Amino acid sequence: MQTETSSSALYDVKLPSDLDYIPPLRQFISEIAKIEGFPKKFCFRTEILVDELCSNAIIHGSQDIQSRVALIAEFVKDELRLSVQDQGGSQPNVDNLKRAVSSVKPASPSKLGKGMVIVQMLSNELKLKLDDNGKTEVHVVRRRDMDDSPAFRETPIPDRDQ
Amino acid sequence: MKITQQVSPFDDKIVLLHFEGDLNATDCKQTSVLFQEIIDSKRYFIMAIMEQVTFISSPFLGELMGCKLRLVEKGGNLVIVGLNYDQREKLIMMGADHIFKFYPDTHTAYNQFQWDYNDGVQILQLTVPPKMHVVPAMRRLISGIARQKGYSSKDAFRIETIVDEIANNAIEHGDKTQADIDLELRIGKTKVEVLIRNKTSTEKVRNLENAVSQGQQAIQQDSTRGRGLALVKLISNAIDVSFDNNGTFIRITKNRGDG
């Protein structure tokens, strides 16, 4: 495993595509963030982020029984770089994800598609990578001071019907 | 009602039945006949996909209970997948959740099927920096997964103790230059295996092998150290230690509900 700098810490988790793993996993990442010196609010919001990204990967990713999800959390100085990769879902699901990442509007007018809006609100950077084998990777950067910025506090929650 | 059937692409023992529209009393006979045909084809596991269902009448629910009973008698099962919130609430109010398992999607239902009937083993791999203060989070992650998968609090606590001990050992006795340690959890319905790999010196591997082979005796000695592995040996069912160019490898097996 490569680490970028001596002050960075990298945590790599590969899990079965199974919703049962999410509660302990999100608590693990939150606890690690606390260990790495991030404030309580940051840790709690990171927990929400992990829950959303992993739930999406499991529910909308590959439906193969053997499919897996990979989560990498890298703590570098004052930021968390989080990456969640799944083995690729159906084309409509991938299209929805693309739309959700590129827009603050929910991907669909139904109750689905709100998760990525929350992810956008809780992250400084959000990128989607699709590789040739169909794997989907969502990469998020979250900075320590994000929760304290006025911009974050004033971000409106989009209307459900927009 | 519209109903279509399909043999699962993942496991030919499973039949997927896609229901659509209102499921009324008049649909009971057709459904019963269809279930019997499936049973006669020696397929006893059915997933009723109900994403497109708009209403389930009481007589139809009763018919489904009868169909489930016929499958259970053959060693199979009937589960309900994708039912919308309103319909599920109505069924729960009628007590159907005591009879049927509800799953949000087929993927989750397949996972449970693998777990219940195919002796499926799920694997979690974890790579972390070799820092002592990471261990509590690691052990809580692993015990949390055990609880989520239905292991008792006692089992989960013992698994947590095992992870704590071997992870601490891997960091404390590992090579100071090692970039990370690897932990793998293999969890099945009847047992858990915890595997940990780190880099360490040959001498320390010999000490470790001795500690594992002595077990209980180590506790009785005057030394204040070396009790951890003896404790792990007491609460686990098997310990294997091996060594290769990539480092030390410890595998601990803990059976479910054992002791």
Interface residues (C-beta under 8 A of the other chain):
Chain A: M1 T3 A9 L10 Y11 D12 V13 K14 L15 P16 S17 D18 L19 D20 Y21 P23 P24 L25 Q27 F28 E31 I32 I35 I58 I59 Q63 D64 I65
Chain B: F10 D11 P104 D105 T106 H107 T108 Y110 N111 Q114 Q122 I123 L124 Q125 L126 T127 V128 P129 K131 H133 V134 P136 A137 M138 R140 L141 I142 G144 I145 R147 Q148 K149 A179 D180
